[in-house]
């Protein structure tokens, strides 16, 4: 399924209905607070600053809010509709939303391309109906979306905990990731700007989100959990452009044959060779990681530090071996470890013993104290000969 037609401006404008609605409806809103749609409705009701309309033909009210039999009965305009009804009813509900003027859909319902050929055909019809109407859809088989902007506070998932606000835009091709992401964000003291669980990505894909986040001032780092790439050529083009000013961190699952088989029954993902994914990330400038821990560890660094203006790196260490390993790792990534200038070497020599190395890596040897370490770091930073500095300090005594 190819990406949504239209210009990048059209795509960004369309996704504003998803991330910045003025009013929302939950179709299939559950009366049971423990059900998925029940939690979703209550999360929206307890967060969103605009009106939230429950739609359920079997309920007259939910949480003391009048419920409507269909979206067509809602008397006011609705920008965004969350759909949580059986798969066989989704197409009918989507048509009703279009007739009502809804501009964005988030389909959490499952039972589409991830299940059978019949489900794949149903998903194709749903995509065609949505695209013919010129609106955008997240899903199906997704966990929802959220936006932490305090002027909006759209918590459109059924997660039990709210995500902290911050500068990371998150795309997850997995519903379960939406459950664990708030915990990981808290653990790493990170905050999210916006989040989308794209599920089967019948319409909105990672490429659409990249276009939106490129222009979003609240998003400074982009985090992607993917089981497949929708359009690798478009991803490369977009990522090459975006990574000049906003880093992209990718955890690409389905690396193995078994993983690809699991992904196909999970989100209908068609996973390509892992070497192709590796090459795509390298060519596009995206940072690829292998585990969830690495995903958030790298994101935490990028979200809290400015991007270096160039590729020149200084290494400051009090242990020679780790400095050599660091130099190898940097060179392997295409970074440069230039030799310190004569002026900088002279300044460092005034502080360090004769046996210390001052060229780069700057090896302070093990007997250096904290004050001299700090002074050498200040000299390196003030020299402006490097775009980044990596410090490695090995304690001389345990504890």
C-alpha atoms as one frame of an Amber mdcrd trajectory, in Angstrom:
protein
   0.000   0.000   0.000   1.626   3.199  -1.134   1.819   6.423   0.825  -0.958
   8.959   0.845  -0.958  11.050  -2.344  -0.475  14.778  -2.157   2.219  17.263
  -1.264   4.132  17.267   1.990   2.160  20.337   3.047  -1.075  18.418   2.411
   0.164  15.538   4.556   1.155  17.785   7.452  -2.173  19.609   7.249  -4.071
  16.316   7.253  -2.262  15.055  10.326  -3.200  18.168  12.274  -6.698  16.686
  12.440  -5.124  13.672  14.168  -2.781  15.457  16.551  -4.557  18.790  17.083
  -8.330  18.219  16.956 -10.830  20.636  18.485 -13.318  17.879  19.326 -13.244
  14.080  19.447 -15.674  11.164  19.489 -15.169   7.581  20.649 -17.274   5.220
  18.544 -17.861   2.057  20.494 -17.099   3.831  23.767 -17.275   1.178  26.470
 -19.446   1.425  29.543 -17.056  -0.970  31.289 -14.105   1.113  32.543 -11.806
  -1.910  32.253 -12.471  -2.462  28.536 -10.129  -0.975  25.920 -12.708   1.491
  24.622 -13.796   2.218  28.177 -10.267   3.161  29.202  -9.755   5.112  25.976
 -12.896   7.166  26.532 -12.044   7.871  30.168  -8.465   8.820  29.277  -9.750
  11.348  26.766 -12.412  12.618  29.119  -9.820  13.166  31.848  -7.285  14.919
  29.639  -8.586  16.514  26.446  -9.486  20.195  26.712 -12.185  20.031  24.014
 -15.506  18.150  23.945 -15.491  14.326  23.967 -18.549  12.533  22.584 -19.300
   8.868  23.377 -21.027   6.906  20.607 -22.660   3.640  21.658 -26.128   2.504
  20.501 -26.515   0.399  23.645 -25.961   3.199  26.153 -27.859   6.379  26.937
 -24.916   7.880  28.805 -21.325   7.028  29.762 -19.622   8.704  32.721 -22.657
  10.992  32.980 -22.054  12.157  29.385 -24.981  11.682  26.948 -24.172   8.896
  24.473 -25.258   8.885  20.820 -26.404   5.922  18.752 -24.248   6.912  15.768
 -21.790   9.649  14.887 -24.516  11.092  12.668 -26.519  11.929  15.814 -23.796
  14.101  17.345 -25.139  17.663  17.029 -21.762  19.412  16.895 -18.753  19.177
  14.543 -16.258  16.382  15.318 -12.664  16.630  14.107 -11.305  13.245  15.187
 -13.069   9.921  15.729 -11.615   6.925  17.558 -13.208   3.734  16.234 -13.361
   0.651  18.450 -16.078  -1.545  16.954 -15.909  -5.047  15.395 -13.955  -5.147
  12.125 -17.037  -5.964  10.058 -18.701  -2.696  11.138 -15.715  -0.365  10.717
 -16.312   0.393   7.036 -19.911   1.456   7.716 -18.811   3.583  10.656 -16.049
   5.208   8.577 -18.586   6.196   5.916 -20.809   7.719   8.603 -17.850   9.692
   9.952 -17.106  11.031   6.484 -20.751  12.023   6.026 -20.595  13.844   9.364
 -17.513  15.827   8.316 -14.979  14.088  10.576 -11.460  14.939   9.375  -9.401
  12.198  11.040  -9.863   8.576  12.125  -7.964   6.414  14.614  -9.037   2.795
  14.149  -8.081   0.626  17.117 -10.208  -2.285  15.866  -8.361  -5.467  14.858
  -9.293  -8.161  12.355  -7.895  -6.749   9.126  -4.841  -7.542   6.973  -3.051
  -9.136   9.907  -5.599 -11.975  10.071  -6.623 -13.267   6.621  -7.110 -12.534
   2.931 -10.647 -11.432   3.748  -9.305  -9.026   6.337  -6.753  -7.722   3.843
  -9.525  -6.993   1.351 -11.591  -5.259   4.038  -8.601  -3.097   4.927  -8.105
  -2.174   1.274 -11.736  -1.048   1.006 -11.382   0.981   4.195  -8.242   2.697
   2.908  -9.880   3.503  -0.421 -12.948   5.020   1.255 -10.797   7.169   3.537
  -8.528   8.387   0.770 -11.415   9.139  -1.583 -12.818  11.407   1.124  -9.462
  13.213   1.535  -9.153  12.515   5.267  -6.437  10.710   7.256  -6.574   7.463
   9.210  -4.253   5.898  11.784  -4.462   2.104  11.980  -6.282  -0.198  11.913
  -5.092  -2.498  14.718  -3.464   0.349  16.602  -3.103   1.571  20.169  -4.045
   5.199  19.583  -2.367   8.601  19.591  -1.473  11.274  22.085  -0.297  14.883
  22.182   1.127  16.295  25.429   0.764  19.958  24.448  -0.747  21.518  27.617
  -3.125  23.563  25.466  -4.582  20.330  24.075  -3.707  17.310  26.273  -4.920
  14.633  23.898  -4.440  11.292  25.666  -6.004   9.067  23.040  -4.793   5.612
  24.105  -5.973   2.990  26.561  -2.682   2.989  28.527  -3.035   3.137  32.329
  -0.426   5.886  32.786   0.031   9.243  31.097   3.244  10.036  29.251   5.404
  12.921  30.471   5.593  15.928  28.159   8.789  16.568  26.241  10.478  16.907
  22.858  10.397  13.344  21.437   8.000  12.360  18.640   7.261   8.622  18.781
   5.966   6.245  16.113   5.281   2.628  17.108   4.131  -0.095  14.741   2.925
  -2.036  17.763   0.134  -1.506  20.254   2.007  -3.085  23.143   4.777  -0.524
  22.712   2.248   2.102  23.721   1.915   0.382  27.079   5.624   0.273  27.859
   6.698   3.589  26.348   5.447   5.799  29.245   7.438   3.646  31.681  10.591
   3.862  29.577  10.155   7.614  29.179   9.920   8.032  32.952  12.880   5.729
  33.554  15.102   7.761  31.232  13.622  11.106  32.305  12.356  11.734  28.807
   9.183  13.378  27.618   7.143  12.958  24.451   5.637  15.624  22.226   3.339
  13.345  20.219   2.845   9.611  19.754   1.157   7.489  17.108   0.669   3.740
  17.081   0.298   3.129  13.341  -0.639  -0.577  13.469  -1.266  -1.922   9.961
  -0.597   1.589   8.551  -3.287   1.299   5.904  -3.083   5.087   5.480  -0.794
   7.006   7.848   2.725   5.567   7.804   6.076   6.434   9.343   6.810   8.637
   6.324   3.719  10.779   6.926   4.745  11.216  10.557   8.258  12.217   9.539
   6.803  14.970   7.358   4.632  16.178  10.231   7.436  16.119  12.809   9.851
  17.887  10.490   7.690  21.005  10.796   6.568  20.480  14.407   8.447  22.899
  16.712   7.636  20.763  19.776   9.482  17.746  18.328  13.280  17.779  18.404
  14.036  14.048  18.303  12.142  11.316  16.404  11.882   7.746  17.710  10.618
   4.949  15.447   9.733   1.372  16.328   9.047  -0.363  12.995   8.390  -3.864
  11.769   8.522  -2.834   8.105   9.229   0.203   5.927   6.266   1.369   3.836
   8.248   3.106   1.106  12.026   2.856   1.630  12.877   5.388  -1.099  10.561
   7.988   0.438  11.924   7.219   3.905  15.490   7.769   2.716  14.611  11.056
   1.039  12.750  12.375   4.066  15.248  11.152   6.639  18.231  12.596   4.767
  16.502  15.950   4.875  15.272  15.764   8.472  18.422  14.396  10.122  20.279
  17.559   9.191  18.484  19.243  12.084  16.485  16.552  13.936  17.920  13.129
  14.788  15.935   9.968  13.985  16.432   6.816  16.086  15.110   3.540  14.641
  14.473   0.182  16.261  13.683  -2.104  13.319  12.194  -5.389  14.488  11.603
  -8.526  12.399  15.329  -8.939  11.773  15.094 -12.720  11.455  12.866 -15.100
   9.525  11.001 -16.010  12.705  10.614 -12.353  13.617   9.299 -11.505  10.159
   6.734 -14.296  10.414   5.599 -12.973  13.797   5.350  -9.434  12.414   3.154
 -10.554   9.516   0.532 -11.896  11.919   0.920  -8.927  14.250   0.592  -5.867
  12.026   0.528  -7.377   8.540   4.112  -6.172   8.124   6.038  -7.371   5.078
   9.582  -7.374   6.369  12.465  -7.165   3.905  16.030  -8.436   4.330  17.702
  -7.067   7.435  20.749  -5.988   5.444  18.484  -3.749   3.391  17.106  -2.122
   6.547  20.637  -1.592   7.852  21.724   0.026   4.590  18.600   2.193   4.488
  19.227   3.605   7.965  22.892   4.219   7.196  22.134   5.976   3.900  19.382
   8.109   5.410  21.354   9.285   8.436  19.059   7.575  10.939  20.573   5.931
  14.013  19.636   2.256  14.149  19.608   0.420  17.502  18.969  -3.218  18.355
  17.118  -3.237  21.688  14.497  -1.220  23.564  17.121  -0.223  26.120  19.378
   1.142  23.381  16.432   2.907  21.778  15.739   4.975  24.872  19.377   5.301
  25.907  20.305   6.876  22.564  17.128   8.963  22.493  17.881  10.279  26.001
  21.286  11.482  24.843  19.950  13.141  21.697  16.972  14.706  23.476  19.155
  16.386  26.099  22.199  17.409  24.047  22.532  19.682  20.994  23.631  18.092
  17.737  27.367  18.600  17.051  27.992  21.014  14.167  30.584  18.705  12.585
  32.422  15.389  12.758  35.558  16.324  14.742  35.678  14.557  18.111  38.097
  14.915  21.023  38.555  12.086  23.520  39.537  12.969  27.075  40.354   9.988
  29.284  42.365   8.938  32.309  42.742   5.400  30.943  44.540   4.573  27.692
  42.707   1.361  26.779  39.173   2.789  26.845  40.441   5.780  24.858  41.761
   3.495  22.106  38.470   1.530  22.014  36.545   4.803  21.787  38.735   6.027
  18.904  38.119   2.765  17.023  34.358   3.039  17.553  34.262   6.662  16.366
  36.374   5.988  13.295  34.153   3.033  12.454  31.191   5.410  12.378  32.940
   7.801  10.007  33.861  10.408  12.627  37.241  12.168  12.768  39.673  12.214
  15.701  42.013  15.060  14.662  45.302  15.742  16.433  45.266  18.647  18.896
  46.919  21.853  17.721  50.328  22.877  19.024  48.690  25.665  21.036  46.286
  23.275  22.749  49.012  20.728  23.396  51.131  23.419  25.052  48.230  24.418
  27.302  47.601  20.831  28.308  51.298  20.237  29.010  51.233  23.039  31.581
  48.696  21.015  33.575  49.738  17.411  32.950  52.753  15.294  33.827  55.275
  14.595  31.068  54.074  11.022  30.493  50.508  12.119  29.641  49.347  12.060
  26.023  48.063  15.370  24.644  47.548  14.747  20.928  44.035  13.137  20.872
  42.968  11.049  22.567  44.129  13.176  25.473  45.322  10.516  27.954  45.650
  11.992  31.423  47.011   8.730  32.946  45.542   7.246  36.074  47.075   9.571
  38.679  45.292  12.724  37.523  42.869  14.302  39.992  39.346  15.647  39.362
  40.411  19.317  39.264  43.037  18.695  36.576  40.528  16.583  34.618  38.065
  19.466  34.693  40.733  22.001  33.710  41.798  19.911  30.698  38.176  19.610
  29.602  37.782  23.387  29.784  40.937  23.856  27.662  39.636  21.457  24.990
  36.217  23.089  24.882  37.599  26.625  24.727  39.980  25.720  21.904  37.015
  25.277  19.507  39.081  22.724  17.569  36.433  20.015  17.983  32.710  19.647
  17.437  32.201  17.193  20.296  34.109  15.863  23.289  33.795  12.399  24.799
  35.057  12.049  28.366  35.986   8.681  29.848  36.779   8.581  33.547  37.814
   5.342  35.237  37.714   5.628  39.078  41.052   4.916  40.690  39.483   3.311
  43.730  36.385   1.086  43.976  33.203   2.756  45.146
